[in-house]
Amino acid sequence: MPAAAQHRRTRTSRLVRTLAVVGTGAAVLALPLVGATSASAATTTKATKASTTLAGYPNNLDGWIRESLAIMAKKGIPGSYNSIYRNIIRESSGNPWAINNWDSNAAAGIPSKGLLQVIAPTFNAYHVAGTAFNIYDPVANITAACNYAAARYGSIDNVYSAY
């Protein structure tokens, strides 16, 4: 195409396009803020209470690990946040209801369960007082598994594969 026939963009049209993009982005960012200001304080408080454990930790993987670490510190059970997290992600991907129905334990009728995939006899033997006596309870599962790992390997920090 000859140079004379090419469309030339003016500085003004570039400025108009830029302002349109910026304006659209600002509107998209402002929408959630408008909706958030209309929420009632009572609803927010109720949701916050429901999303914490009885001990006041967030009712999520981070909170379960931190609550377990607090219990472990009182009981003298070694372990670190990073090691617990690493093992949970490998064993259950953070699902407290995970159950292994295919390995040798499952074939023997005692499947591994919970965040750290503990079998019932191990959970019962290494259960830590002050936690729920439920293998699926996240804090109880973490704490019992770390108690077992401490007895067997010195700490959950020394566990890098199935244990």
TIVO-969687 format. One record per atom (N, C-alpha, C, O): atom name; residue in one letter; x, y, z. Coordinates in steps of 0.2 Angstrom, whole numbers. Each point is the difference from the previous one (the first is absolute). Layout:
BEGIN
<pator "CA","a",<X,Y,Z>>
...
//
This chain:
BEGIN
<pator "N","m",<4,-6,0>>
<pator "CA","m",<-4,6,0>>
<pator "C","m",<5,6,0>>
<pator "O","m",<4,0,4>>
<pator "N","p",<-6,5,-8>>
<pator "CA","p",<4,6,0>>
<pator "C","p",<0,4,6>>
<pator "O","p",<-6,0,4>>
<pator "N","a",<11,3,-2>>
<pator "CA","a",<0,4,6>>
<pator "C","a",<-6,5,1>>
<pator "O","a",<-2,1,5>>
<pator "N","a",<1,2,-11>>
<pator "CA","a",<-6,5,1>>
<pator "C","a",<-6,-3,2>>
<pator "O","a",<-5,4,2>>
<pator "N","a",<3,-10,-4>>
<pator "CA","a",<-6,-3,1>>
<pator "C","a",<-1,-3,7>>
<pator "O","a",<-5,-2,2>>
<pator "N","q",<11,2,2>>
<pator "CA","q",<0,-3,7>>
<pator "C","q",<-4,4,5>>
<pator "O","q",<0,6,-1>>
<pator "N","h",<-4,-9,5>>
<pator "CA","h",<-4,3,5>>
<pator "C","h",<5,3,6>>
<pator "O","h",<4,-4,2>>
<pator "N","r",<-4,10,-1>>
<pator "CA","r",<4,3,5>>
<pator "C","r",<-4,1,7>>
<pator "O","r",<-5,3,0>>
<pator "N","r",<8,-6,5>>
<pator "CA","r",<-3,1,7>>
<pator "C","r",<2,7,3>>
<pator "O","r",<6,2,-1>>
<pator "N","t",<-11,2,3>>
<pator "CA","t",<2,6,3>>
<pator "C","t",<2,-1,7>>
<pator "O","t",<-2,-5,3>>
<pator "N","r",<5,10,0>>
<pator "CA","r",<2,0,7>>
<pator "C","r",<-7,0,4>>
<pator "O","r",<0,-3,6>>
<pator "N","t",<-5,7,-8>>
<pator "CA","t",<-6,1,3>>
<pator "C","t",<-4,-7,1>>
<pator "O","t",<-2,-2,5>>
<pator "N","s",<2,-2,-11>>
<pator "CA","s",<-3,-6,1>>
<pator "C","s",<3,-5,4>>
<pator "O","s",<-4,-4,3>>
<pator "N","r",<10,4,-2>>
<pator "CA","r",<4,-5,4>>
<pator "C","r",<-2,2,7>>
<pator "O","r",<-1,-4,5>>
<pator "N","l",<1,11,-3>>
<pator "CA","l",<-2,2,7>>
<pator "C","l",<-7,-2,1>>
<pator "O","l",<-1,-2,6>>
<pator "N","v",<-4,3,-10>>
<pator "CA","v",<-7,-2,1>>
<pator "C","v",<0,-8,1>>
<pator "O","v",<-4,-2,5>>
<pator "N","r",<7,-2,-9>>
<pator "CA","r",<0,-7,2>>
<pator "C","r",<3,-2,7>>
<pator "O","r",<-3,-4,3>>
<pator "N","t",<9,7,-1>>
<pator "CA","t",<3,-1,6>>
<pator "C","t",<-5,2,6>>
<pator "O","t",<-1,-3,5>>
<pator "N","l",<-2,9,-6>>
<pator "CA","l",<-5,2,5>>
<pator "C","l",<-6,-5,1>>
<pator "O","l",<-2,-1,5>>
<pator "N","a",<0,-1,-11>>
<pator "CA","a",<-6,-5,0>>
<pator "C","a",<2,-6,4>>
<pator "O","a",<-4,-3,4>>
<pator "N","v",<10,0,-6>>
<pator "CA","v",<3,-6,4>>
<pator "C","v",<0,1,7>>
<pator "O","v",<-2,-4,4>>
<pator "N","v",<5,10,-2>>
<pator "CA","v",<1,1,7>>
<pator "C","v",<-6,1,4>>
<pator "O","v",<-1,-2,5>>
<pator "N","g",<-4,6,-9>>
<pator "CA","g",<-7,1,3>>
<pator "C","g",<-3,-7,1>>
<pator "O","g",<-4,-1,5>>
<pator "N","t",<4,-4,-10>>
<pator "CA","t",<-3,-6,1>>
<pator "C","t",<3,-4,6>>
<pator "O","t",<-4,-3,4>>
<pator "N","g",<10,3,-4>>
<pator "CA","g",<4,-3,6>>
<pator "C","g",<-2,2,6>>
<pator "O","g",<-1,-4,5>>
<pator "N","a",<0,11,-4>>
<pator "CA","a",<-2,3,6>>
<pator "C","a",<-7,-2,2>>
<pator "O","a",<-1,-2,6>>
<pator "N","a",<-3,1,-11>>
<pator "CA","a",<-7,-2,2>>
<pator "C","a",<0,-7,2>>
<pator "O","a",<-4,-1,5>>
<pator "N","v",<8,-3,-8>>
<pator "CA","v",<0,-7,2>>
<pator "C","v",<2,-1,7>>
<pator "O","v",<-2,-4,4>>
<pator "N","l",<8,8,-2>>
<pator "CA","l",<2,0,6>>
<pator "C","l",<-4,2,6>>
<pator "O","l",<0,-2,5>>
<pator "N","a",<-4,7,-7>>
<pator "CA","a",<-5,4,5>>
<pator "C","a",<-6,-5,1>>
<pator "O","a",<-3,1,5>>
<pator "N","l",<1,-5,-9>>
<pator "CA","l",<-6,-4,1>>
<pator "C","l",<0,-4,6>>
<pator "O","l",<-5,0,4>>
<pator "N","p",<10,-4,-3>>
<pator "CA","p",<0,-4,7>>
<pator "C","p",<0,5,6>>
<pator "O","p",<-3,-2,5>>
<pator "N","l",<6,8,-6>>
<pator "CA","l",<0,4,6>>
<pator "C","l",<-7,3,2>>
<pator "O","l",<-2,0,5>>
<pator "N","v",<-2,1,-11>>
<pator "CA","v",<-7,3,1>>
<pator "C","v",<-4,-6,3>>
<pator "O","v",<-4,2,5>>
<pator "N","g",<5,-8,-7>>
<pator "CA","g",<-4,-6,3>>
<pator "C","g",<2,-1,7>>
<pator "O","g",<-4,-2,5>>
<pator "N","a",<10,3,-3>>
<pator "CA","a",<3,-2,7>>
<pator "C","a",<-3,5,5>>
<pator "O","a",<-1,-2,6>>
<pator "N","t",<0,8,-8>>
<pator "CA","t",<-2,5,5>>
<pator "C","t",<-7,-1,2>>
<pator "O","t",<-2,3,5>>
<pator "N","s",<-2,-6,-9>>
<pator "CA","s",<-7,-2,2>>
<pator "C","s",<-1,-6,4>>
<pator "O","s",<-6,-1,3>>
<pator "N","a",<11,-2,-1>>
<pator "CA","a",<0,-6,4>>
<pator "C","a",<-1,2,7>>
<pator "O","a",<3,5,2>>
<pator "N","s",<-7,-9,2>>
<pator "CA","s",<-1,2,7>>
<pator "C","s",<5,-2,5>>
<pator "O","s",<3,-5,-2>>
<pator "N","a",<-2,8,7>>
<pator "CA","a",<6,-2,5>>
<pator "C","a",<-2,-6,3>>
<pator "O","a",<4,-4,2>>
<pator "N","a",<-11,3,-1>>
<pator "CA","a",<-2,-6,4>>
<pator "C","a",<2,-7,-4>>
<pator "O","a",<2,-5,2>>
<pator "N","t",<-3,6,-9>>
<pator "CA","t",<1,-6,-4>>
<pator "C","t",<8,-1,0>>
<pator "O","t",<2,-6,0>>
<pator "N","t",<2,11,-1>>
<pator "CA","t",<7,-1,0>>
<pator "C","t",<3,-3,7>>
<pator "O","t",<4,-5,0>>
<pator "N","t",<-7,7,6>>
<pator "CA","t",<2,-3,6>>
<pator "C","t",<-2,-7,0>>
<pator "O","t",<4,-4,3>>
<pator "N","k",<-10,2,-5>>
<pator "CA","k",<-2,-7,0>>
<pator "C","k",<4,-4,-4>>
<pator "O","k",<2,-5,2>>
<pator "N","a",<0,7,-8>>
<pator "CA","a",<4,-4,-5>>
<pator "C","a",<7,0,3>>
<pator "O","a",<3,-6,0>>
<pator "N","t",<0,11,4>>
<pator "CA","t",<6,-1,3>>
<pator "C","t",<1,-5,5>>
<pator "O","t",<4,-4,1>>
<pator "N","k",<-10,4,3>>
<pator "CA","k",<0,-5,6>>
<pator "C","k",<0,-7,-3>>
<pator "O","k",<3,-5,3>>
<pator "N","a",<-7,4,-8>>
<pator "CA","a",<-1,-7,-3>>
<pator "C","a",<7,-2,-3>>
<pator "O","a",<1,-6,-1>>
<pator "N","s",<3,10,-1>>
<pator "CA","s",<6,-1,-4>>
<pator "C","s",<6,-1,5>>
<pator "O","s",<6,0,-3>>
<pator "N","t",<-7,-1,9>>
<pator "CA","t",<6,-1,5>>
<pator "C","t",<-2,-6,4>>
<pator "O","t",<-5,-2,1>>
<pator "N","t",<11,-1,1>>
<pator "CA","t",<-1,-6,4>>
<pator "C","t",<-2,2,8>>
<pator "O","t",<0,6,1>>
<pator "N","l",<-1,-11,3>>
<pator "CA","l",<-2,2,7>>
<pator "C","l",<5,3,3>>
<pator "O","l",<-1,4,5>>
<pator "N","a",<8,-5,-7>>
<pator "CA","a",<5,3,3>>
<pator "C","a",<2,7,-3>>
<pator "O","a",<4,4,3>>
<pator "N","g",<-8,-2,-8>>
<pator "CA","g",<0,7,-3>>
<pator "C","g",<5,0,-6>>
<pator "O","g",<1,6,-2>>
<pator "N","y",<1,-11,0>>
<pator "CA","y",<5,0,-6>>
<pator "C","y",<-5,0,-6>>
<pator "O","y",<-6,-3,0>>
<pator "N","p",<9,5,-6>>
<pator "CA","p",<-4,-1,-6>>
<pator "C","p",<-2,-7,-2>>
<pator "O","p",<4,-4,1>>
<pator "N","n",<-10,3,-3>>
<pator "CA","n",<-2,-7,-1>>
<pator "C","n",<2,-2,-7>>
<pator "O","n",<-5,-1,-5>>
<pator "N","n",<11,1,4>>
<pator "CA","n",<3,-2,-7>>
<pator "C","n",<7,-3,1>>
<pator "O","n",<2,-1,6>>
<pator "N","l",<1,-1,-11>>
<pator "CA","l",<6,-4,1>>
<pator "C","l",<5,4,4>>
<pator "O","l",<4,-3,4>>
<pator "N","d",<-3,9,-5>>
<pator "CA","d",<5,5,4>>
<pator "C","d",<-2,-1,7>>
<pator "O","d",<5,0,4>>
<pator "N","g",<-11,1,-2>>
<pator "CA","g",<-2,1,7>>
<pator "C","g",<1,-7,3>>
<pator "O","g",<2,0,6>>
<pator "N","w",<-4,-6,-10>>
<pator "CA","w",<1,-6,3>>
<pator "C","w",<7,-2,2>>
<pator "O","w",<2,-3,5>>
<pator "N","i",<2,5,-10>>
<pator "CA","i",<8,-1,2>>
<pator "C","i",<2,4,6>>
<pator "O","i",<3,-2,4>>
<pator "N","r",<-5,9,-4>>
<pator "CA","r",<2,4,5>>
<pator "C","r",<-3,-2,7>>
<pator "O","r",<4,0,5>>
<pator "N","e",<-10,-3,-5>>
<pator "CA","e",<-3,-2,6>>
<pator "C","e",<4,-6,3>>
<pator "O","e",<1,-1,5>>
<pator "N","s",<0,-4,-10>>
<pator "CA","s",<4,-6,1>>
<pator "C","s",<7,2,3>>
<pator "O","s",<2,-3,5>>
<pator "N","l",<1,7,-8>>
<pator "CA","l",<7,2,2>>
<pator "C","l",<0,3,8>>
<pator "O","l",<4,-1,3>>
<pator "N","a",<-10,5,-2>>
<pator "CA","a",<0,2,7>>
<pator "C","a",<-1,-5,5>>
<pator "O","a",<3,0,5>>
<pator "N","i",<-7,-5,-7>>
<pator "CA","i",<-1,-6,5>>
<pator "C","i",<7,-4,0>>
<pator "O","i",<2,-2,5>>
<pator "N","m",<1,1,-11>>
<pator "CA","m",<6,-4,0>>
<pator "C","m",<5,4,5>>
<pator "O","m",<4,-4,3>>
<pator "N","a",<-3,10,-3>>
<pator "CA","a",<4,4,4>>
<pator "C","a",<-1,-1,7>>
<pator "O","a",<5,-1,4>>
<pator "N","k",<-11,0,-2>>
<pator "CA","k",<-2,-1,7>>
<pator "C","k",<2,-7,2>>
<pator "O","k",<2,-1,6>>
<pator "N","k",<-2,-4,-11>>
<pator "CA","k",<1,-7,2>>
<pator "C","k",<7,-2,-2>>
<pator "O","k",<2,-6,1>>
<pator "N","g",<2,11,-3>>
<pator "CA","g",<7,-2,-2>>
<pator "C","g",<1,-4,-6>>
<pator "O","g",<5,-4,-1>>
<pator "N","i",<-10,4,-4>>
<pator "CA","i",<1,-3,-6>>
<pator "C","i",<3,4,-5>>
<pator "O","i",<-2,6,-2>>
<pator "N","p",<8,-8,-1>>
<pator "CA","p",<3,5,-5>>
<pator "C","p",<-3,0,-7>>
<pator "O","p",<-4,-5,-1>>
<pator "N","g",<5,10,-2>>
<pator "CA","g",<-3,1,-7>>
<pator "C","g",<0,7,-2>>
<pator "O","g",<-1,4,4>>
<pator "N","s",<1,-3,-11>>
<pator "CA","s",<0,7,-2>>
<pator "C","s",<-6,0,-5>>
<pator "O","s",<-3,-5,-3>>
<pator "N","y",<0,11,2>>
<pator "CA","y",<-5,2,-4>>
<pator "C","y",<1,-3,-7>>
<pator "O","y",<-4,-3,-3>>
<pator "N","n",<10,5,0>>
<pator "CA","n",<2,-2,-7>>
<pator "C","n",<0,-7,-1>>
<pator "O","n",<-3,-3,-5>>
<pator "N","s",<5,-1,10>>
<pator "CA","s",<1,-7,-1>>
<pator "C","s",<-7,-3,0>>
<pator "O","s",<-2,-5,-3>>
<pator "N","i",<-3,7,8>>
<pator "CA","i",<-6,-2,0>>
<pator "C","i",<-4,1,-6>>
<pator "O","i",<-3,-4,-3>>
<pator "N","y",<4,10,1>>
<pator "CA","y",<-4,2,-7>>
<pator "C","y",<2,-4,-5>>
<pator "O","y",<-4,-3,-4>>
<pator "N","r",<11,2,3>>
<pator "CA","r",<3,-4,-6>>
<pator "C","r",<-3,-7,0>>
<pator "O","r",<-2,-3,-5>>
<pator "N","n",<2,0,11>>
<pator "CA","n",<-3,-7,1>>
<pator "C","n",<-7,0,-1>>
<pator "O","n",<-3,-5,-3>>
<pator "N","i",<-1,9,5>>
<pator "CA","i",<-7,1,-1>>
<pator "C","i",<-2,0,-8>>
<pator "O","i",<-4,-4,-2>>
<pator "N","i",<8,8,-1>>
<pator "CA","i",<-2,1,-7>>
<pator "C","i",<2,-6,-4>>
<pator "O","i",<-4,-2,-5>>
<pator "N","r",<9,-2,7>>
<pator "CA","r",<2,-6,-3>>
<pator "C","r",<-5,-5,1>>
<pator "O","r",<-2,-4,-4>>
<pator "N","e",<0,3,10>>
<pator "CA","e",<-4,-5,3>>
<pator "C","e",<-8,1,-2>>
<pator "O","e",<-3,-5,-2>>
<pator "N","s",<0,11,2>>
<pator "CA","s",<-7,0,-1>>
<pator "C","s",<-2,7,-4>>
<pator "O","s",<-6,1,-1>>
<pator "N","s",<11,2,-1>>
<pator "CA","s",<-1,7,-4>>
<pator "C","s",<-4,5,5>>
<pator "O","s",<-4,4,-3>>
<pator "N","g",<4,-5,9>>
<pator "CA","g",<-4,4,5>>
<pator "C","g",<-7,-2,1>>
<pator "O","g",<-3,4,3>>
<pator "N","n",<1,-10,-5>>
<pator "CA","n",<-7,-2,1>>
<pator "C","n",<0,-4,7>>
<pator "O","n",<2,-5,0>>
<pator "N","p",<-6,8,5>>
<pator "CA","p",<0,-4,6>>
<pator "C","p",<-4,-6,0>>
<pator "O","p",<0,-4,4>>
<pator "N","w",<-4,3,-10>>
<pator "CA","w",<-4,-6,0>>
<pator "C","w",<3,-5,-5>>
<pator "O","w",<-4,-5,-2>>
<pator "N","a",<10,6,0>>
<pator "CA","a",<3,-4,-5>>
<pator "C","a",<1,-7,4>>
<pator "O","a",<1,-1,6>>
<pator "N","i",<-2,-4,-11>>
<pator "CA","i",<1,-7,3>>
<pator "C","i",<3,-4,-6>>
<pator "O","i",<-2,1,-6>>
<pator "N","n",<7,-6,8>>
<pator "CA","n",<3,-4,-5>>
<pator "C","n",<-3,-7,0>>
<pator "O","n",<1,-3,5>>
<pator "N","n",<-4,2,-11>>
<pator "CA","n",<-3,-7,0>>
<pator "C","n",<3,-5,-5>>
<pator "O","n",<-3,-5,-2>>
<pator "N","w",<10,7,1>>
<pator "CA","w",<3,-4,-5>>
<pator "C","w",<7,-3,2>>
<pator "O","w",<2,-5,-3>>
<pator "N","d",<1,7,8>>
<pator "CA","d",<7,-2,2>>
<pator "C","d",<-1,-7,4>>
<pator "O","d",<-5,-2,2>>
<pator "N","s",<11,0,1>>
<pator "CA","s",<0,-6,4>>
<pator "C","s",<-4,1,6>>
<pator "O","s",<-3,-5,3>>
<pator "N","n",<3,10,0>>
<pator "CA","n",<-4,1,6>>
<pator "C","n",<-7,-1,-1>>
<pator "O","n",<-4,-3,4>>
<pator "N","a",<2,6,-10>>
<pator "CA","a",<-8,0,-1>>
<pator "C","a",<-1,-8,-2>>
<pator "O","a",<-5,-2,2>>
<pator "N","a",<9,-1,-5>>
<pator "CA","a",<0,-7,-2>>
<pator "C","a",<-1,-4,7>>
<pator "O","a",<-3,-6,0>>
<pator "N","a",<6,8,5>>
<pator "CA","a",<0,-4,6>>
<pator "C","a",<-6,3,4>>
<pator "O","a",<-1,-3,6>>
<pator "N","g",<-3,7,-8>>
<pator "CA","g",<-6,2,3>>
<pator "C","g",<1,6,5>>
<pator "O","g",<-5,2,3>>
<pator "N","i",<11,2,-4>>
<pator "CA","i",<1,6,5>>
<pator "C","i",<2,5,-5>>
<pator "O","i",<6,2,1>>
<pator "N","p",<-10,2,-5>>
<pator "CA","p",<2,5,-4>>
<pator "C","p",<3,6,4>>
<pator "O","p",<-2,1,5>>
<pator "N","s",<7,2,-9>>
<pator "CA","s",<2,7,3>>
<pator "C","s",<-5,5,-1>>
<pator "O","s",<-3,0,-5>>
<pator "N","k",<3,5,10>>
<pator "CA","k",<-6,5,0>>
<pator "C","k",<3,6,2>>
<pator "O","k",<5,1,4>>
<pator "N","g",<-8,5,-6>>
<pator "CA","g",<1,6,2>>
<pator "C","g",<5,4,-3>>
<pator "O","g",<3,-2,-5>>
<pator "N","l",<-1,8,7>>
<pator "CA","l",<5,4,-3>>
<pator "C","l",<7,-3,-1>>
<pator "O","l",<3,0,-5>>
<pator "N","l",<-1,-4,11>>
<pator "CA","l",<7,-3,-1>>
<pator "C","l",<-1,-8,-1>>
<pator "O","l",<5,-3,2>>
<pator "N","q",<-11,1,-4>>
<pator "CA","q",<0,-7,-2>>
<pator "C","q",<2,-5,5>>
<pator "O","q",<5,-4,-1>>
<pator "N","v",<-8,4,7>>
<pator "CA","v",<1,-4,6>>
<pator "C","v",<-4,-6,0>>
<pator "O","v",<-6,1,-1>>
<pator "N","i",<8,-7,3>>
<pator "CA","i",<-4,-5,1>>
<pator "C","i",<-3,0,7>>
<pator "O","i",<3,3,4>>
<pator "N","a",<-9,-6,-3>>
<pator "CA","a",<-3,0,7>>
<pator "C","a",<4,-2,5>>
<pator "O","a",<1,3,6>>
<pator "N","p",<3,-9,-6>>
<pator "CA","p",<4,-2,5>>
<pator "C","p",<6,5,2>>
<pator "O","p",<1,1,6>>
<pator "N","t",<2,2,-11>>
<pator "CA","t",<5,5,1>>
<pator "C","t",<-3,6,4>>
<pator "O","t",<2,3,4>>
<pator "N","f",<-8,-1,-7>>
<pator "CA","f",<-4,6,3>>
<pator "C","f",<-1,-1,7>>
<pator "O","f",<1,4,5>>
<pator "N","n",<-4,-10,-3>>
<pator "CA","n",<-2,-2,7>>
<pator "C","n",<6,0,4>>
<pator "O","n",<0,2,6>>
<pator "N","a",<6,-5,-8>>
<pator "CA","a",<6,-1,4>>
<pator "C","a",<3,7,1>>
<pator "O","a",<3,1,5>>
<pator "N","y",<-3,4,-10>>
<pator "CA","y",<3,6,1>>
<pator "C","y",<-4,6,1>>
<pator "O","y",<2,6,-1>>
<pator "N","h",<-8,-7,2>>
<pator "CA","h",<-5,5,1>>
<pator "C","h",<2,5,6>>
<pator "O","h",<3,-3,5>>
<pator "N","v",<-3,9,-6>>
<pator "CA","v",<2,5,5>>
<pator "C","v",<-6,3,4>>
<pator "O","v",<-5,2,-3>>
<pator "N","a",<6,-3,10>>
<pator "CA","a",<-6,2,4>>
<pator "C","a",<-1,8,-1>>
<pator "O","a",<5,4,-1>>
<pator "N","g",<-11,-2,1>>
<pator "CA","g",<-2,7,-1>>
<pator "C","g",<-2,1,-7>>
<pator "O","g",<-3,5,-2>>
<pator "N","t",<3,-11,-3>>
<pator "CA","t",<-2,1,-6>>
<pator "C","t",<-6,-5,-1>>
<pator "O","t",<-1,-4,4>>
<pator "N","a",<-3,5,-9>>
<pator "CA","a",<-6,-4,-1>>
<pator "C","a",<2,-7,-1>>
<pator "O","a",<6,-2,-3>>
<pator "N","f",<-10,-3,5>>
<pator "CA","f",<2,-7,-2>>
<pator "C","f",<-4,-2,-6>>
<pator "O","f",<-4,-5,0>>
<pator "N","n",<6,8,-5>>
<pator "CA","n",<-3,-1,-7>>
<pator "C","n",<5,1,-5>>
<pator "O","n",<3,5,-1>>
<pator "N","i",<-1,-11,-3>>
<pator "CA","i",<5,0,-4>>
<pator "C","i",<-1,5,-6>>
<pator "O","i",<5,2,-3>>
<pator "N","y",<-11,0,2>>
<pator "CA","y",<-1,5,-6>>
<pator "C","y",<0,8,3>>
<pator "O","y",<0,4,-4>>
<pator "N","d",<1,-3,10>>
<pator "CA","d",<1,6,3>>
<pator "C","d",<6,3,-2>>
<pator "O","d",<5,-3,2>>
<pator "N","p",<-4,8,-5>>
<pator "CA","p",<6,3,-3>>
<pator "C","p",<6,0,5>>
<pator "O","p",<5,-2,-1>>
<pator "N","v",<-7,6,7>>
<pator "CA","v",<5,1,5>>
<pator "C","v",<2,-7,3>>
<pator "O","v",<6,-1,1>>
<pator "N","a",<-10,-3,1>>
<pator "CA","a",<1,-6,3>>
<pator "C","a",<4,-5,-5>>
<pator "O","a",<5,-3,2>>
<pator "N","n",<-6,3,-8>>
<pator "CA","n",<3,-3,-5>>
<pator "C","n",<8,2,-1>>
<pator "O","n",<4,-4,0>>
<pator "N","i",<-4,11,0>>
<pator "CA","i",<7,2,-1>>
<pator "C","i",<4,-1,6>>
<pator "O","i",<6,-2,0>>
<pator "N","t",<-9,3,6>>
<pator "CA","t",<4,-1,6>>
<pator "C","t",<2,-7,2>>
<pator "O","t",<6,-1,2>>
<pator "N","a",<-11,-4,-4>>
<pator "CA","a",<2,-7,1>>
<pator "C","a",<5,-2,-5>>
<pator "O","a",<5,-3,2>>
<pator "N","a",<-5,5,-8>>
<pator "CA","a",<5,-2,-5>>
<pator "C","a",<7,3,2>>
<pator "O","a",<5,-3,-1>>
<pator "N","c",<-5,9,3>>
<pator "CA","c",<6,3,2>>
<pator "C","c",<3,-3,6>>
<pator "O","c",<6,-1,1>>
<pator "N","n",<-10,-1,4>>
<pator "CA","n",<2,-4,6>>
<pator "C","n",<3,-7,-2>>
<pator "O","n",<5,-2,2>>
<pator "N","y",<-8,-1,-7>>
<pator "CA","y",<3,-6,-3>>
<pator "C","y",<6,1,-3>>
<pator "O","y",<5,-4,1>>
<pator "N","a",<-4,9,-6>>
<pator "CA","a",<6,2,-3>>
<pator "C","a",<5,1,4>>
<pator "O","a",<6,-1,-1>>
<pator "N","a",<-7,5,7>>
<pator "CA","a",<5,1,5>>
<pator "C","a",<3,-6,3>>
<pator "O","a",<6,-1,1>>
<pator "N","a",<-11,-4,1>>
<pator "CA","a",<2,-6,3>>
<pator "C","a",<4,-4,-5>>
<pator "O","a",<5,-4,2>>
<pator "N","r",<-7,4,-8>>
<pator "CA","r",<4,-5,-5>>
<pator "C","r",<6,3,-4>>
<pator "O","r",<4,-3,-1>>
<pator "N","y",<-5,10,0>>
<pator "CA","y",<5,3,-5>>
<pator "C","y",<4,6,4>>
<pator "O","y",<4,3,-3>>
<pator "N","g",<-6,-1,9>>
<pator "CA","g",<3,5,4>>
<pator "C","g",<-5,7,-1>>
<pator "O","g",<1,4,4>>
<pator "N","s",<-4,-4,-10>>
<pator "CA","s",<-4,6,-1>>
<pator "C","s",<-4,-1,-7>>
<pator "O","s",<3,-3,-4>>
<pator "N","i",<-8,7,3>>
<pator "CA","i",<-3,0,-6>>
<pator "C","i",<4,4,-5>>
<pator "O","i",<0,-1,-6>>
<pator "N","d",<5,5,8>>
<pator "CA","d",<5,3,-4>>
<pator "C","d",<4,-5,-4>>
<pator "O","d",<3,2,-5>>
<pator "N","n",<-2,-8,8>>
<pator "CA","n",<4,-5,-4>>
<pator "C","n",<-4,-4,-4>>
<pator "O","n",<3,-5,-3>>
<pator "N","v",<-9,6,1>>
<pator "CA","v",<-4,-4,-4>>
<pator "C","v",<-1,3,-7>>
<pator "O","v",<-3,6,0>>
<pator "N","y",<5,-9,-5>>
<pator "CA","y",<0,2,-7>>
<pator "C","y",<-4,-4,-5>>
<pator "O","y",<0,1,-6>>
<pator "N","s",<-3,-7,9>>
<pator "CA","s",<-3,-4,-4>>
<pator "C","s",<-5,-4,4>>
<pator "O","s",<-1,2,6>>
<pator "N","a",<-3,-6,-9>>
<pator "CA","a",<-5,-4,4>>
<pator "C","a",<3,-3,6>>
<pator "O","a",<6,-2,0>>
<pator "N","y",<-9,2,6>>
<pator "CA","y",<3,-2,6>>
<pator "C","y",<-4,-5,4>>
<pator "O","y",<2,-2,5>>
//
